[in-house]
């Protein structure tokens, strides 16, 4: 898989809080996607590992994934994660939950 983006901002706020703005930003990269199981199976994992080249920053990586484990017909435990090795421009997140679908 490949990904790229170009963004134009209104101002440079390199030390901005709660997020950082850049007037001009370009990055591109690629990675691998791993999928085990599907929506009907008891166990489902989708995970991708990507590396990116940044215009004015160091190379960075992204790790993203969704893990589902079906407990019963309508109930699943899930884990979602997104982790970036560059902390100035992205936020990492980890979520753990239980989901019940009314059908």
MARBAPA-30936 format. One line per field, with one value per residue (C-alpha): y, x, z; residue number from 1. Coordinates in Angstrom, 1 decimal, decimal comma. Example, Ala and Ser with C-alpha at 12.3 -4.5 7.8 and 13.67 -1.06 7.14 Angstrom:
<pts>
yy = c(-4,5 / -1,1);
xx = c(12,3 / 13,7);
zz = c(7,8 / 7,1);
i = c(1 / 2);
</pts>
This chain:
<pts>
yy = c(0,0 / 3,6 / 6,9 / 10,5 / 14,0 / 17,6 / 20,3 / 24,1 / 25,9 / 29,5 / 30,0 / 28,2 / 27,2 / 24,8 / 24,9 / 25,1 / 23,6 / 21,3 / 20,6 / 21,8 / 23,7 / 24,0 / 26,4 / 23,8 / 20,0 / 17,0 / 13,4 / 10,0 / 6,4 / 2,9 / -0,2 / -3,6 / -4,6 / -7,9 / -9,3 / -12,5 / -13,5 / -11,7 / -10,0 / -13,4 / -15,2 / -15,3 / -13,6 / -10,7 / -8,8 / -6,0 / -4,3 / -2,1 / -1,1 / 1,9 / 4,1 / 7,7 / 10,3 / 13,8 / 17,1 / 18,9 / 16,2 / 12,8 / 9,6 / 8,3 / 5,1 / 4,4 / 1,3 / 0,9 / -2,0 / -3,3 / -6,5 / -8,1 / -11,2 / -12,4 / -13,5 / -14,3 / -13,8 / -10,0 / -9,2 / -8,5 / -7,3 / -4,9 / -3,2 / -0,3 / 1,2 / 3,9 / 4,7 / 7,2 / 7,5 / 11,3 / 13,0 / 16,6 / 16,2 / 13,1 / 11,7 / 8,1 / 6,4 / 3,1 / 2,0 / -1,0 / -1,8 / -4,2 / -3,8 / -5,1 / -5,0 / -4,9 / -6,9);
xx = c(0,0 / 1,2 / 0,2 / 1,1 / -0,2 / 0,6 / -0,9 / -0,9 / -1,5 / -2,3 / 0,7 / 3,7 / 3,1 / 5,9 / 5,5 / 1,7 / -0,4 / -2,4 / -1,3 / 1,4 / 0,8 / 3,1 / 2,7 / 3,9 / 4,1 / 4,7 / 5,2 / 4,9 / 5,5 / 4,4 / 3,9 / 2,3 / -1,2 / -1,8 / -5,3 / -6,2 / -9,9 / -12,9 / -16,0 / -17,8 / -14,9 / -14,3 / -10,9 / -10,2 / -6,9 / -6,1 / -2,7 / -0,5 / 3,1 / 4,2 / 7,3 / 7,2 / 9,6 / 8,8 / 9,8 / 11,5 / 11,5 / 13,1 / 11,7 / 8,9 / 6,8 / 3,2 / 1,7 / -2,0 / -4,4 / -7,8 / -8,2 / -11,7 / -12,5 / -16,1 / -17,4 / -21,0 / -23,1 / -23,5 / -20,7 / -17,0 / -14,0 / -11,9 / -8,5 / -7,6 / -4,2 / -2,4 / 1,3 / 3,5 / 7,3 / 7,1 / 5,4 / 5,2 / 2,7 / 0,6 / -1,1 / -0,9 / -4,0 / -4,9 / -8,5 / -9,9 / -13,6 / -16,6 / -19,1 / -22,7 / -24,7 / -28,5 / -30,0);
zz = c(0,0 / -0,6 / 0,9 / 0,3 / 1,2 / 0,6 / 2,9 / 2,9 / 6,1 / 7,0 / 9,3 / 10,8 / 14,4 / 15,0 / 18,8 / 18,7 / 21,4 / 21,3 / 17,7 / 15,3 / 12,1 / 9,2 / 6,2 / 3,7 / 4,3 / 2,0 / 3,0 / 1,2 / 2,1 / 1,9 / 3,9 / 4,4 / 5,5 / 7,3 / 7,7 / 9,6 / 9,7 / 8,5 / 9,9 / 10,4 / 12,2 / 15,9 / 15,6 / 13,3 / 13,0 / 10,6 / 11,1 / 8,9 / 9,2 / 7,2 / 6,8 / 5,5 / 4,2 / 5,4 / 3,6 / 6,5 / 9,2 / 9,8 / 8,4 / 10,6 / 11,0 / 11,7 / 13,3 / 13,1 / 13,8 / 14,8 / 16,8 / 17,3 / 19,3 / 19,2 / 22,6 / 21,6 / 18,5 / 19,1 / 21,5 / 20,7 / 22,6 / 20,5 / 20,6 / 18,3 / 18,1 / 16,2 / 17,0 / 15,3 / 15,8 / 15,1 / 18,0 / 16,7 / 14,0 / 15,0 / 18,1 / 19,1 / 20,5 / 22,1 / 22,7 / 24,4 / 24,5 / 24,4 / 21,6 / 21,6 / 18,4 / 18,6 / 15,7);
i = c(1 / 2 / 3 / 4 / 5 / 6 / 7 / 8 / 9 / 10 / 11 / 12 / 13 / 14 / 15 / 16 / 17 / 18 / 19 / 20 / 21 / 22 / 23 / 24 / 25 / 26 / 27 / 28 / 29 / 30 / 31 / 32 / 33 / 34 / 35 / 36 / 37 / 38 / 39 / 40 / 41 / 42 / 43 / 44 / 45 / 46 / 47 / 48 / 49 / 50 / 51 / 52 / 53 / 54 / 55 / 56 / 57 / 58 / 59 / 60 / 61 / 62 / 63 / 64 / 65 / 66 / 67 / 68 / 69 / 70 / 71 / 72 / 73 / 74 / 75 / 76 / 77 / 78 / 79 / 80 / 81 / 82 / 83 / 84 / 85 / 86 / 87 / 88 / 89 / 90 / 91 / 92 / 93 / 94 / 95 / 96 / 97 / 98 / 99 / 100 / 101 / 102 / 103);
</pts>
